[in-house]
Structures are given as structure tokens and as C-alpha cells.
């Protein structure tokens, strides 16, 4: 019997990093699993088929052998998600005892399937690519190598992709390409506040040349543990934040008791609703309703000190990470983090009915600083450089006239869906804030 996939849903599930550390399996079982299965149930009960796409780094090669957690253990957890899966290989899903590119993929191919392939669901053509060229200098039987790699689609795969896309004669067919490492870098802003996009995948221009005849192309990626969107002509990249957020650190017992990514996005996943050739998407935060699309900060209350957030450390140690948040703001600024933002969204704020200017800025998310860096310093550890808070351009700064006024925040996405908050100020700055 043929399945009708004309109306289907795809879940983009990036960066699980299951390794039996940081209470990851408990957080996965108690947080992610009930959330994703509830999402799946909400669609299947309405008659829609749901499919999952783990976007790579489902495991963590550094701990394959040390913690005895490899792809076979991942499969046990994956099967608890109540939908069929199309897996993407990530850099951390290679055998760290084996050097080269193809040989370290053998466990993935043996247990899960091919590392690149395509398929159709309904009226959408999907492609899964392996854009990790694993190197793993020094790897040998019993020895974990450097686990180094290139972000690159090898020539044989490019040749295959060219043939696959040539077989799609109707170039108005929506094309969705799943990759692990991002095509574009995390966007910056120029002096005028306009988004600046740069290709960072080593042969990203080659991929773009292959899809130039299609009317609508979406690259869906992971790897970065942040959210960002790049739109260039008919092409969009949706870099999707992580299931594990900051490698399960912030939800570890004794830490911040939240799940937050490096850009301040909650841990979560992408939800894609496909109706014929009409594609809509949103980011679903774990443990929150789909309407949870931004977080606001009263910067008058955001002061990151050791006494408040890392009493076992010092202000001097914390200042490196706190930056401008180490001192009081006191000019009535409000910061709004809109993790699903792209330039087709709007952010509107009023104070007593008077519109305020919402300026797009690229800054660090303060909640992540206290949830990861402060907690690691408090534990006597140095924060891992690739895990620390980075600048993100899905931020908006608003200056109010009063420290105690109530602001009405209205965020509208590209599909006309409206998300609101009545922001009563002063608004406390805590690990549990919404």
C-alpha cells in the first residue's frame, strides 16, 4: 500500500551527542523524548505522516571507547522516537580508532545505512549529504586520533549529486538538502545593521552551482549548536540548534537546570510542515510550546558577578566571559533574542502605546553566560572554548524611557504567525527565566 505523503512533517534533530556523560541519557529521556513524541503524536493524530532527520553528531567519537557508547547504543535511544528516521553522518559519528575518510564510516554504514542518498516524500525531493571528510591523524587500533576533519563534500559525492539533481526535470520541485556542517557561517552585521553572509563550507560554491536551476532550495544543517538563517535568492540555509544544547552541560545535576545553546536558543529541533509544495517551518524548544519563539532581558537587571552566579570563582575570572554584562546597564535597555529570526520577520515593541525602535544587534546571550561559563568556573573548571557564548545576530536592543514601564513585544514570523509578551519590568535575571 502506498503512503500518501502529500501532507507530511519532517523533524530536524541536530547534535544529540549521546556519550553517557553529563547526565545526558537522563536529560534525553526526561526532556527530549517526551517532548518530541508529543510533537509527533499531535501530527499523526491529525492524519499527517512524521519523519525524523538526525543531522549528525548523534554520538561523540571521543567517548566511543572510553564510555562504551557507540552507534549501537545510539540506535537503542533513536528507536524510542516514534517515527521513521533518515540519518545524516556527522564528524563525531566516525570511528576514532581509524584514519582516513571512508574506513572510519564503516560502523555507520554497517549499523545505520549509506552516508549519502536521496528520496522523495510527497512533492518534495530530499537529499542527504556527508560533508565531513574525516582525517583523524594518529588514529590506530586502541588509539583515539586527533579526530580532525575537513568540511567538504568529496568529488565522488559531488558527481553523484549532479546526476541525482539532473533526474529532477521539474525544477520547481522543492529541494531540501540535509547536511551536518553548515554551508554558511554564523551571520555578522555590517555598520548599517544589515546581515553579512559568508560561505564557510570548503566547496560550498560547488554545491550552490549544482542547485542554481531550482526555484526553491533549503539546506538544513546542524554542527554549530546555534540557530541562524541565511537567505540568498532561491536558497535558504537553516542552521538548527542542538538537541543536547551545550553538550548537556547546563542541565547536568548541580548546574543551571535549563537546556540552553551557545546563542541563547533553548535546546530543541526544527519542525517542517510540508503541504504539497508549500513548506513552513519553526523551531520547537524542548519543554516549551511552539509559541515560545523569543526571550526578553531587562538589561537593567542583567549584571553578571561572581557573587550572584559563581560564588566559588572571582569577578576577575568571570569578567572575560561576562563582557559588558559585568557592569550595570542602567539606561533602560531591553534585549530580545529571537532564535528563529530571518529578515522576513518583524520585531515591534511599544511602551504605553508609543512605538520604540528595535535595533538589530550582534551580541552575546547573557543567560548562556551564567548557565555555562559561570557554572564551569564555579566548579573550578575552565570553560571549553568551543562551548562558550558567541555573538549572535538574532538579537534586538530596545531603549525604554523608564526602568519600570511595561513593554508590549510583538514578533511576527515570515508566515504571519504572531508571538507576544507583555514584559513587566523590572524583570528578574535568573537561570530559570523564560
N, C-alpha and C positions, 0 to 999 in steps of 0.2 A: 504494500500500500504506500502510495506516495504522500509525503508530508507536505501540507500547504504552509510554506514559509513566507508567503507574501507579506504577512504582518508578523515580524519576529523581533526579538530583543537580544542584544549582544552585551555582555558584561566584560569590560576591560579591567583585568585583575593584575595589576603590576606589582612586582617585587614583594614576594612573600617572605623570602629569607628565613625559611624554617631551618633551624640548626640545633634544636634542643638546647637553647641558651636564652638568657634574659626573660625567662617565663614565657617564651614565645608560643609554646603549644597551648598553654592555658589561655593566653590572650587571644590566640587564634580561635580556640574552641568556645570561649565565653563571649567574645566580642564579634569577630568577623563572621563566624559560621551562622549564628542565629540571625544576624543582620542580612547576609546575602541570601540565605534560604527564605527569609521572609520576603525579600525583594522578588525572588524567583516565583514564590507562591502567589504573590499579588498579580503577576503577569499570567502565569499558567492558569490560574482560576478564572481569568478573563478570556481564556482561549488562545493565548499567544505562546508560541514556542520561544524558549530561552536557551541561549548558548553562552558558555564562558570562554574567555581567551586569556589564560595566564600569560603575561607579557614578558616572561623571562625572570631569572633570578628567583625561582621558586625555592631553591636550596642555596647553600653557601659553601662554595668549594673549600674554603679554608677549614671547615669543620666536618667535611665528609667523613674523614677517618678519625679525627680526634674525638668527635662526639658520636660517631657511628650513625650519622644521619645523612643518607644519600637519597638518590631519586626514588628508590623503592619505598622509603619511608614517606617521601612527599606524596607518592601515589595513594598511600593509605589516607592521608589527610584530604587530598584532592577529591577523592571519591565521596567525601562527606558533603560536598557541594552538589545540590540536587539538579544538575543539568549537564548535558554533554559538554566536553571541553576540546578546544583546539589550542594546543600548547605551542609556545614560542620559546626557543632556547635563549638563555642569557649567558653572560660571561661567567657567572658563578655556577652554571649548570654543567660545567666541563670537569672531567676527571683531573684533579690537581697532581696526580702521580704521573701524568702522561704529557709529553711535549708535543707541540705542533697544533694543527687546526683540526683536521678530520679525526685522527685517532682518539683525542680526548672526548669526542662526541659519542663514542660507541655506547656508553651506558644510556645516554638519552635516546639514541636510535633503537637500541635493543628493548628498552622498557616503555618508551613513550611513542616514538614514531619518527618520521622524517623531520629534518630541521628546516626544510622549506618546501612549500606546497601551495596549492590554491584550491578554492572551492566556491560554489555558488549557493547562496541561500536566498530564496525568493528572487528578487530582481537586482540583487547586489552581488558584485564579484569581489571575493576576498582573496588576499594574498598574504601568506606568512613567510617572512624572510629571516634568515640568520645573518645579522650584520655584525657578528663578533668573529674576528679572526684571532683565535686563541693562540698564544705563543708559549707561555708557561716555561720560561727559561729556568733550567735547573731541575725540572721535574723528573723523577725516576721512581721506580718501584719502591715504595716505602718512604719516599721523599716528596713533600709538597714543594712545588716550584714557586716561582715568583708570581704566578697567576696573571702575568701581564698579557695584554691583547691589543689589537687594533680595532677601532670602529670602522668596519669595512665590509662591503659585500664582494666576495671573491668573483673572479671573472666567469667561472663556470655557472655560477648562480645568476649573474647578470645576463648571460646568454640564454639561460632557461627563462628568465623573466621576460626578456624581449619576445620570445616565442609565445609565452603564455598570454601576454597582452595583445599580441598580434591576432590571436584567435578570437578576441572580443571585437567583432566587427562593428557593433553599435557603440560608438564612443560616448554616447550619452548615458551608458550604464554606470551607475555609481561604483567607484572603485575604492575599497578600503584596504590599506596595506598595514599589517601589523609588524612592528619591529621592536627590538629590545632597546638598543641605544638610540638616542634622539637624532633626528635629521638636522634640526636647527638647534642653536644654543639658547639658553635662557635669555629672553629678550632684555635689552637695555633700553633706556630712553635718551633721546638727544636733548639738546639745550631747550628745545621748544616743547618737550614733553611727548614727542612722537616716538613710537616704538621702532627700535632698530633690530633687524633680524639678520642673523648670520648663519650660514650653513656650517655645521661642525662635523658631520659625518664625512670621512675622508673622501669617499667618492659619491657624495650626496648629489652633486651636479649630474652625474651619470644617471642616477635613479630618476631625477627630475626630467631628464631628456627623454626617458622612456615613456613617461606618462603625459607628455605635453599635449597629446591629441585628445585626452579625455576631458569631458566637461566638468566633472566633479571628482576630486581625489582627496581622500583623507588618510594621512599617516597617523597611526595610533601607536605611541611609544611609551616606554617606562624609563627605568635606569636611574633617573635623577632624584627620585623621591620628592619631587615638587610638581606643581601644576603650572603649565603655561600653554598658550595657544598662539600659533603663528598662521597668518593667512596671507597668501601671495597668489593673486589671480584665482585660478580654479583649484588651487592646492591649499589644504589646511593641515597643519600638524597639531595633534592633541597630545601633549606630553602629560601623562597621567600619574598622579602621586601614588604613594605606596600603600599596599595592604599593611605592611609592617611599620609604616610611618618612619620614624628614625630608628630603624633596625630593632624595633621592640623596646628601646631603652626607656622612653618616657612613661610607659605603662608597667615597667618592671616593679615588682614589690619594693616598696620603700622609696619610689621615685615620685613622679608628678601625678600619677593615677589618671593620665589622659593619654591620648594617642594623637600625636601631632608631628607633622612633617617639617622639613627644613625651611619651608616657605610659610609656615603657619597654617597650611591646609590641614584639616583633620585627616587621619588615616582613612582611606576609602577607596572607591573604584568608580570607573566610568560606566554609565548606563546609556546604551544606544537603542533607540526605538526606531525600527525600520518599518515603514508603511509604504509598500510598493517601492517607489524611488524617492520617497520623502524621508530624509534622515534627520532625527533630532537627538540631542544628547544632553546629559547633565552629569555632574559629579555627585556621587552619593557618599556622604560621610558616615562612617560606621557608628551606629548607635544614635543617629540623628535622623529626623525626617528629611525627605528630599527638598523641602523648602529651606533647609539650612544651607545658605549659599554665601554667607559672609559673617565676619565678626568685627565688632567695633571696639575701639580702645579710647578711653578718655585719657589723653596723654598727660593731663594734669596729675593723674594718679599713677602713671607708669614711671616709677623710679626704682631702678634695679640696683639694690645694695646687698652686700653680703649679710647684713643683719636680718634682712627680710627674707632672703631666698637661698643663702648659702652660709649659714652661721659657722660652719666649720672651716670656711675659707676666709678670704680677705677682700676688701673693696679693690685693692690693687690688682689682685689676680682676676677678679670678675670684670674689671673695667675694660680689659682687652676685648671682651665679648659684648658687654653692655653698650659700649659706644656712647651715643648721645643720650641713651636712656639712663645713664648713670647719674644724671643731674635732673632736677625738676624742670618740667616744660613751662608751666605757669603762664602760658599765653592762650589757654583755652583751645588748643588744637585737639582735633579728633582724627584718629587713623582708622580707615576701613579696609579690611583685607577681603577681597572678592576673588576667591580661588578659581572660579570658573570663567573669569573675565576674558573677553576678547573685545576688540574695538567696536563691535556691533552692540555691545551692552551700553547701558547708561546708568550713572550713579547720580542721584539727586538728593539733596539734603536741605531741609528748611528748619528755621529757628523762629518759633512764633509766627509761622506763616511766611516769613521772609526767606527767599532762596539764598543759600550760601554757595560759594564756589568750591567745587570738589576738584582738587588738583591731583592729577595722576602723578605718582612719585615712585621711585625705586628705592626701597629701604628694607630693613630687616624687620621681621615679625618679633615683637617683644615677648610674646607668650612662649615661643620656641626657645628663646634665650634662657628663660627661667626654668623651662621644663627639661632641657637637655644640658646646656653648658653649666648652669648654676648647680644642677643636681650632680653632675660629674665632679665638679670642683668640690662640692660639699662632701663627696665620697673619697676625696683625696686623690682623684684621678685627673689626668689631663684630657680635656675633650678631644676626641678624634677629629682631625682637621676636616676630613670629608663629610663629617656628620654635623658640623656646626651651622648655625643660621647664616643664610646668604641673602643678599639683596634680591627682592622680587618686585616686578613691575606691575603686579595686580593689586597695588595699594593706592589709596586715595586719602589725601590730607584736606581737612576742612577746619577753618578757624571760626569759632563761635564768638559771640560778643560777651558772653557771660560764662562763668565757671559752673553755674547751677541750672542753666536753661535745659529744657527738654528738646531734643532734636528728633525730627522725623526723617528717617532714612528710607529711601525707595530705590531699589536696584531692579532693573529690568533687563532680562537676557535677550539674546538675538531672536528668540522665538516669541517674545512678548509676554513671557511669564514674569510676574512681579513678586519680589521678595521685600519685606518691610521690617523695620524695627522702630519702635518708639524708644529712643535712647534717653533714659532718665539719668541725669548727671548730678553729682559726681557718680561715676561708675567704677566700682572696685576692680582692681587688677589682681587676679588670683589664678592659681593653677586650674581651677575648675570653671573659669568664666566661659560664658557662651559667646 
